[in-house]
């Protein structure tokens, strides 16, 4: 089970046609719900939001932008 935090960057693992989202879209966690679901904001390169769906953790993968520190 994945656990995400507020403002984590995530990648979508599936298509969500009703939200015009496809596998690989990058989003940001903007709200965390108790039932392992997350409100994810998807925005274009200009910062304009184009989708704001609630998505379950099993459909998301956290993106890491820094190397692991050992």
Secondary structure, 3 states (H helix, E strand, C coil): CCCCCCCCEEEECCCEHHHCECCCCEEEEEEECCCCEEEEEEECCCCCEEEEEEEEHHHEEECCCCCCCC
